[in-house]
């Protein structure tokens, strides 16, 4: 996977933002919660883009052959 490091960093960023979200939820800061949710959505979108740009392996074309 050519984007392995980038995906790993994005996943670590999501974990970090989830921790921030948990903290802001406990603080009752609604605006910060929405900002964290938006940041997580953006990171998920970027990960999806990384995955979509990966070459498709033969087994992925027809998973029923496994």
N, C-alpha and C positions, 0 to 999 in steps of 0.2 A: 504494500500500500504506500504510494508515494506521498500521501498527505498524513501519514500516521502521526508525526510530531505535531502538526498543526491541529489535528483532531484531538489529540491528547491534551494539548494546551487549552483548547476550547472547552473540553469536558472539565478540566480543572477549574477553568473560569466559571463554568456553570455551578460547580460545587461551591465555589467561593460566593457566588451571587445567591445561592440558596441559603448559605449560612447568614449572609447579610439580610436576606429576606426574613429569615427566622428572627433575627435580632430586631429588625424594624417592626415586625408584627408584634413582638413582645413589648416594644416601646409605644405601639399604637400610632405610628407615623404612616398614615395612609399614602401620602404622596411619595415617600421613599419606597414603599412597597410596590407601587405602580412602576416606578423607575426601575427597580430591580427586576420586576416581571418583564418589562420591555427589554432590558439588557439580556435576560435569559432567552427570550424569544429570538433576539438577533443572533445570539451565539448558536442556537439550535438551527436557525436558518443557514448560517455559514457552514455548519457541520454537514447539513443536507447537501449544500452546494459542493463541498469537498467530496462527498460520497458519490454524487452524480457525475463528477468529473473523473472518477476512477475507471479504468478499463474494466469491462465486464469479462469475467472468467467463463470458460465454457460451461461449467456446471450451473452457473447462474442463469443461463439462457433457458434451460429446461430442468428445473429442480426435481421433476418427477423421475428423472433417470438415475437418481442416487440410490 
